[in-house]
């Protein structure tokens, strides 16, 4: 098959076609199945990827990716498909990728919000996750965002008002900025989203209606879930959306998942858990791991890695609840980063720390930042990315002006011609991140005659960066999966157990002193005949299994 071209955003049918063609072209590497049929009858596809000649996906440590939990964040789904493409095209030609697929498995769910994204990409509408009424059964009265001038894009709408809060920027007339305390005698405006008024209008006060579709999949997961009054978009109860329940069911049914990423937009940042406590109060071994892997993310993508708590809470004091990455780490002990694609502000030279406590820029500084962004877009986005302010006869409000950028593919997602350049480096990071997973090895298996018996000795190690328990949080939660040693032979066991749990083995990222060698030494005494085979298998739900055989 032809390699997909990442110069536009894929609709449902194209995603389905690409994944099915992948499966037909690479049957030994990828299988595709649906984990959920949505209310609009779309399938949520999951690609399971490994070299099946070296074992099934479930028998190897697995790397998990999902994307597009939010309907408009379609860059994530494109990055997920780009990563699948990178694995399939690299197998056999790229030594690292070939080794990865022989040793590990990958589960990639390219688009979670299938219903919402289809609406987002085929209409003027924007929404959080799903095109279902929530939290209100009917649209409330007021101004609702919609395309009024028929250009297919919801932009901004400004209305002249002597008491208006906004004025035209003196540095860039396309920009509307806040009016200063002493600004009088000029032309001032109220600024709204382009839209129409549903219900009664008193002729003076324009009430902005709350969105009809506010369900947020990334606030619907069980850990820390809270009601709508505390957490906007939370849903009726944890996993009330079929899509979020399908993700949770999938993760729980695949205990071999050792690491995860969830792809979002925008901002240009990697967010590391937890978001519920400051990193200084979390397990320090895990925090060092998140920092080390986050540093690799920055090396490959230039995106900084910032702790979720510091980014979303900081000095604000509002804890985000029901998030997927927190559920993965704080319920299951699986490390998970949230990736926010599209670093428009950084590209434009706007400095940001991504820490809530530092988000205290003045109005003038914000004005300067916006000017930089518009200048960058002028230089890098061909064609007319901004629609000039144009007078429009509104059916309810009378004379208004409509203008502004197409925010869907300027600020929320990159312009299509920049898409592949934005996502390509993330595939490189995904490869490096997958390389951190535990890697079991039987370094030695030997038999020594002891009179009429045999002494079987083995040395077992973990050659990966992560320990076999993956995170210290997993140990605390008792969600770790201890290793099991199984000895198979024809004969009699004299000393030792044919099947026994052997605890855990540190990865090289956990070893802090030369005395911590990280190797398990195992022995058995057996009664068997010369010429017989003895097979040792080391396995766990989390780390897969490896085997080695010797002949007596």
N, C-alpha and C positions, 0 to 999 in steps of 0.2 A: 504494500500500500504506500501511497504518498505520505510524506511527513506533513502533519498539520501545519498550517500557516497561521501565525498568531498576529494577524493584522486587523482583527475585528473581534467582537465579543460573541461567543457561541450561544445560540439558542438551544433549547432542549433537544430538538431533533438532530442537530449537528453533534452535540455531546454524545447522544445515544449512538449515532452512526459511527463516530470515531472510536468509541470504546468497543463496539461490536467488531469493527474492522481490526482493531488491535488484537482482540481475542482470536479472530480467524487467522490472522497473519502470524501470531506468536503463541500458539496453543500451549507450548511447554513453559511459557513464562507468565502468562496472564489469564485470569478468569474473571468474568464480570457477572455480577448478580445484583438484583434489586434487594434493598433492605427495607423498603417501605413504598407503598403506593399512596400518593398524596390525595387530598380531597379533590383536586382538579385532575386526577388520574395520570399524573406524571410518576415515573419511577425514580427513586433515589438510588443511583448506581454506586456500587462499591467495586473497585478493582483490587483483586488480590494478586500480588506479583512476587514471584520467586522462580528460581530454577528448579522445576519439579523433579528433575533427574537426581537432585541431591536431597530430596525430601519435600514433604508437604509444607504449606505455609504454617500450619498449626504446630509443626515440629521444630520451628526455628524462632529465635527472638524476632519480634515484629516492630516495625516503625509505622506509626499511624499519622495520617493527615486527613483533615476535613477542611472544607472551604465553603464560603458563601452561606454561612448561617444567617446573614443579613442580606435581604433581597437585592439591594443596590450595590453590594460589594463584590461585583462580578470579576474584578481583577484576581481575586483569590481563586476562583474556579479555573481561570485561565492558567494561573501558576501551577495548580494541581495537575492539570492535563499536560502542561509543559514538563513537569517532573516525571510523569508516567512516560512521556515520549523520550525523555533523556535516558531513563532506565532501559527501555526496550531497544532504542537505537545504539546505546552504548554497550549492551551485552555482546561479548565476543570480540569487541574492538577496543574497549576501554578496560584495562586490567582491574582498576578499582571497582567499577560497576559490576564487572563479571564476578569478582570475588564477593561483593555484597549480595548478589542474587543467589550465589551458591551457599552462602552462610546465613543470610537473614531473609525475612519476608517483609512485604510492604502492603499496607491496607490504605487505599486512597479513595476518599469519597469526594468527588470534585464539586458537587453542588448540593447543598442541603435544602436551601429555600427554593426548590424548583418552581413552585407555583408563583411565589412572589417575584422571582427573577424573570420569569417569562413575561409577567405583566410589566415589570420595570423596563425590559428591553424592547417591548413591542408597543408601548403606549407612552404618553407623557407623564405617567404617574411615578411617584416615588413612595416608598413604604419601608417599614423596618424589616419585617421577616415574611409575613403571610398576608394575602389579600382576603382576610376574614375579619368581620366586625369584632373589634375588641378595643377597649373594655366595655363599649356601649353598644346596645343592640341596633341603634339607629344613628345616622349622622346628626350631630347636634347643630343647632342654628349658628350661623356665623359665616365668616370667610373661609372657604375651602380652596386649597391650591388646585388650579387647573389651567390648561392652556386656553387663553381667551382669544388670542390674535391668530390662532390657526397655524403657527409655524412648527408645531410639534414639540415645543419645549416650554416648560414652566420656568419663567424667569422671575424678575422682580417687577413690582408695580409701585409707582410713586404718585402721590397726590398732593398738590400744593395746599398748604395750610399755614396761615400766619403763626399758629401755635405749634407747628410741626417740630419734631425733634431732630431732623436731619437737614443738611445743606449739601450743595455740590462742592466737591473737593476743588481747592484752588490749584492743586498739583496735577490732578487727572480728572477731567470733567465727567468721566464715566463712573467715578466713585461717589457714593453717598457716605458722608461721614457725620458723626454726631455734632450737633450745634453746641457751641461753647456757652458758658453761663452769661456772657455779656454780648452775645450775638443778637443784634436787633437791626431792623431796617433793611433786611435782605429778603431773599426768596427762600422759603423753608418748606419742607415736605414731611409727610408721613410715608414710610416705606413698608410695604407688605410683600408677601409672595404674590405673584400673578395668580388671580383666581376670581371666583364668583361667590356671591352671598346666597346661602340657602336659608330660607325662613325670613322672618320679619327684619326690617332695617329701619331705624328711626330717623335716618337722614343725616345723622351726625356721628354717632359712635359705631366704629367698625370693630366688631368683636371677632377675634381670630378663633375659629373653631378648633377644638382638639382633633388630631388626626383620627380617621375612622379605623385605620389598620395599625394598631400600636403594639401588637404582640411581638415580643422580642425573644427569639429562640435562645439567645445567650443570657437570658435571665430566668430560664425555665428549668434549669438543672437542679438536682436535689440539694447540693451542698449550700447551706446558708440561705436557701430559698425564703423569700418573704412576700407578703401579700402586696397587691397593687398599690395600696396606700403608702407602703414603705419603699417599694421598688417598682418603678414604672416598667410596664411591659412584661411583668412576671408570669402572667397566665393564671388560670383558675386554680391550679395546683401544680406541684412539680411534675414535669414530664407530661403535662396535659396535651401538648401538641404531638401529633403522631410522629413528626419528624424528629423531635428531641428524644422521644421514647425509643425510636428506632436506633438513634446513635448510642444511647445508653445501653440498650439491649445488645448492640453489636460489640461494644467495648467489653461488657461483662462476659459475653460469650467467647471472647478471645483473650484469655489471661496471659497469652504470650506477648501482649503489647508492652514494650519496655520504654517507649519514648513517643512523644506526640507533638504535633503542631496544628494549630487551627488558624486558617487564613482569613484575614479581614482587610478592610480599607477604611479610612486612609490615615496618613500621618507620617509614615516612614519610620517605624520603631518596632522593636521586639519587646514585648511585655512578658516579664517572668513572674510566676506566682511566688508567694501567695499575695492576694489582694486584701485579706482580712486582718493581717497583723503586719507591723513594720518588720522589715527583713532582719533587724537586730534581735527581734524576739522569736524568729523562726530558727529551725535547725541550721547551724552554721556550716556543717559539712555539705548539706544540700545547697545552701546559698552559694558556697564556693563553686559547686558544680554548675549551678545556673549561671554564675558569672563567667566561668571558663568557657562554657558552650556559647554563651552570649557574646563573648569576645570573638569567637569564630564567626558568628553571624555578622558582626560589625566588619570584620576583615573582608568578608565576601560581598556584603551588600552596602556597606557604609552606614547602615541604620544602627543607631545606638540601641543598647539593651537596657531597659529600665524596669525596676520592680513595679508590679501592678499597684501595690499599696501606695507607693510614693507618687505614681502617676495619676491615680484616680482619687486618692484620698488626701495624702499630704496634709496641708494645713486646712483643708476643707472639712474633714471629719465625717464624710458620708461614705460608708462602706458599701461597695457594689455587692449584690447578692445574686445567687443562682447562676453564676458564670460557669461555662464548660471547663475552662482550664483549672479553676479552683476545685471543681468536682473531680477532675482527673487526679490532681495531686493530693488534695486534702481528704478525699474519700477512698482513693485507690492507691495512692502512693506513686502514681505515674508522672514523671516530669512532663510538663506541657507548656509551650510558649504560644502566646497570641501574636501573630505577625500582622502588623498594620502596613499594607503596601501603599506605595505612591507618596514619595517625599517631595511634594511640590514646594512646600515652604523652604525646605533645606536647599533645593535646587535654585530657588530664587534668592538665596542668601539671607533668609530670615533665621535668626538664631533662636533655638528653643532648647530647654532642658528636659521637657516632657515630665516635669515634676510639678504637681498641683501647687505646692507651696511657693514655687517660683513664678507662677502664672500671674504676675501683677504688673503687666505693661500698662503704661499710660495710654490715653486716647491718641495722643500724638504719635507714640511709638507704634500703636496698632495701625494708624494711618500710613506711616512710613512703610510698615511691613506690607500692607496691601498694595501700595504703589510698586514695591519691588516685585510682587507676584505678578501684577499686570504687565510690568515691563518684561519679565521673563516670558510670559505667555505671548506677548507681541513678537518676541525674538524666536520662539521655538515652536509655535503652533501656526502652521500655514492656514491661510484663509481667514474668514471672519469669525473668530471664536467668540466675539462679543457683539451682541446686537445693540446698535445705538438706541438711546432712549427715543421712543416714537409715540406720538400722540395716538390715543385709542379711545373710541367712544364706548365706554363701558355700559352694559345694559342696565345696571343698577346704580353705579356710582357716577355716571356721566363722564366728564373729561378726565382721563388719567394718562400716564405715560408708562409704557412697558419697555424694558430693556434688560441687559445683563448677559452674563455668560451662560452656557449650557453646563450647569454644575455637575450633571451626571458624568460627563466625560471631560471635565476640566479640573474640578476640585475633588470629587469623590473617587473617580477613576481616571487613569491617564488617558490622554487622547489616543485613539487606536494606533496611530503611526509610532507611538512611543511604547506600546504595550510590551512587545517582546524584549526590548532593552531593559524594561523595568523588572520583568519576571525572571529573566535568564539567570541572573546571579543567584537567585534564591534556590534554583535547582542545584547549583554548586554547594550551597550551604546545606541543603537537605542531605546530600551525599556525605558531607563531613559529619553532620549530626548523627546520621545512621551509623557511622563508623564508631561511635562512642558506646554502642550497646554491648552487653556482656557477650563473651565469646568463649564457650567452654572448650577445654582441650584435655585429652588424656595424653600426658607427656611421656608416661612410661607404663608399660604393662609387661610383667615378666613372671616366669615360673621357675622355682628352684626346688629340686628334689630334697626332701627331708625324710630319709629312711624310705619307707614305702608310701609316703605321702608327698604332697606338693604344697609349697608356700607360694601363694599368688600375691604379688605386690603391685601397687599402682600409685602413680602420682597424677593428681588432677589439678588443673589450674584454670584461671579465668584470665584470658589474654586481652580482655576488653577494658575500656576506661571505667565504665560503670560497674559497681559490684553486682553480684547475682541477686541481691535483694533490691537493687536499682536505686532506691532512695532510703534515707533514714526515716522519712515519714512513713514509708511502707512498713518498716519494722515497728514503729510506734502504733500503727493501725492494725498490726498483725495481718497485713495484706501481703506479706512477703511469701514467696513460694520456695521452701527449702529444696535443696538438691536431693536427688535420690540415686543411690548406687545399686545396680542390679547385676548380679553375676550369674551367667548361664553356662552350664556344662553338663555332661553326662557323668554322673558319679555322685559321691556323697560329700556333704559339707561337714567338716569336722570342727572348725572354729570360725566364728564370724557369722554374718547373716547374708543370705542370698539377696535379700532386698532390705535396704536400710536408708533412712534419711541421714544426710551427712552435713546438714547446716548450710552455710553460705561461704563464698569466697570473695574477698575484696577484688576490685579491679585496680588497675595501676593508678587510677585517679584517687583511690582511697588510701593507698599505702603512704604512711607518713614517716616511717623509719625503716632502716635496713633490717630490723628485727621482725618486721611484719612481712613475712615471705609470701603469703598468699597462695600456698600450695597445700592441698589435702593429700596426706599419705594414708593409704588404705592397705590392709592385709587380710588374707583369708588362708586357712588350711583346708585342703580338700583331699579326698581320696578319689583317684581317677587313673585311667590307663594312659601310658605314653601314646602319642599320636592323636589324642582327643583334642578338640578345640574348646577354648575357654573365651567367652565374650563378656566384656564389661561395658555396660551402658550407664552413662551419667545423664540424668534428665531432670527437668522441672517444668512446670506449666509456663513459667516466665522465660526460661532460658533455652527451651528446646531440648534436644538430646544429641549426644555424640556416642559413638561406639568404637571399640577396638577389640580385635581377636588375635589370640596367639594359639599355637599348637604345642601341646605338651611333648 
